[in-house]
Amino acid sequence: MKNRVGVTYHLPALGTPVRWLACVDLAPEPDLPAVYYFECDAKNLCSRAIHIHLGGRVTLAYPGGIDGDRLPEGIIPPPGETDVEGVQTREISKLEFEALWSALSDTADRA
């Protein structure tokens, strides 16, 4: 696949989605999202993501999408833990993720 600037990137073979997560960055960098929503397979590899910035900008990332290269390359931290960078993760329902994806699809940043 190619990213938004034409550079080829590769995603791992993603399994069937089984887990949906919400992550909040307690001290976000100015140019990074403050809230993330992830759809993950059994290995906690992300297949779709919603990034919400403090200013309200929203980006949807998915394989083959213009922002597909913004999907996390590694494993998402387990629910209930805070990682070393101050990101808290909790599990959400598939219904909640799908509702957010649907609602934000019309307003998401695609550039």
MOMO-V880708 format. One record per pair of residues at least 6 apart in sequence whose ideal C-beta (glycine too) atoms are under 6 Angstrom apart, sorted by sequence separation. I is the first residue (numbers start at 1). J is the second residue. D is the distance in Angstrom with one decimal. If there is no record, write none. Layout:
# MOMO-V880708
((I/J/D) (I/J/D))
This chain:
# MOMO-V880708
((2/8/5.5) (3/9/5.5) (28/34/4.2) (40/46/5.4) (52/58/5.4) (61/67/4.4) (77/83/4.6) (82/88/4.9) (1/9/6.0) (38/46/4.7) (39/47/5.2) (51/59/4.3) (59/67/5.4) (25/34/5.3) (39/48/4.2) (61/70/4.2) (50/60/5.9) (61/71/5.0) (79/89/5.2) (24/35/5.5) (38/49/5.3) (79/90/5.4) (49/61/4.3) (77/89/4.9) (79/91/4.3) (23/36/4.3) (37/50/4.1) (48/62/4.6) (22/37/5.4) (36/51/5.8) (21/38/4.6) (35/52/4.3) (33/51/3.8) (20/39/5.5) (33/52/5.7) (33/53/5.2) (34/54/4.9) (19/40/4.6) (17/39/4.8) (49/71/5.6) (18/42/5.1) (46/71/5.1) (15/41/3.5) (46/72/4.9) (14/41/5.4) (15/42/5.6) (17/47/5.8) (46/76/5.9) (14/45/5.8) (44/75/4.5) (44/76/4.8) (12/45/5.8) (14/47/4.5) (40/76/5.7) (38/76/5.5) (66/110/5.7) (58/104/5.0) (60/108/4.4) (58/107/5.9) (50/100/5.9) (58/108/4.7) (59/109/4.9) (11/63/5.4) (57/109/5.4) (21/76/5.9) (39/97/5.8) (27/86/5.1) (9/69/4.7) (26/86/4.2) (37/97/5.8) (4/66/4.9) (25/87/5.1) (1/64/6.0) (37/100/5.8) (23/87/5.2) (24/88/5.1) (3/69/3.8) (23/89/4.8) (1/68/5.9) (21/89/5.5) (22/90/5.4) (21/91/6.0) (22/92/4.9) (20/92/4.9) (20/94/5.5) (20/97/4.1))
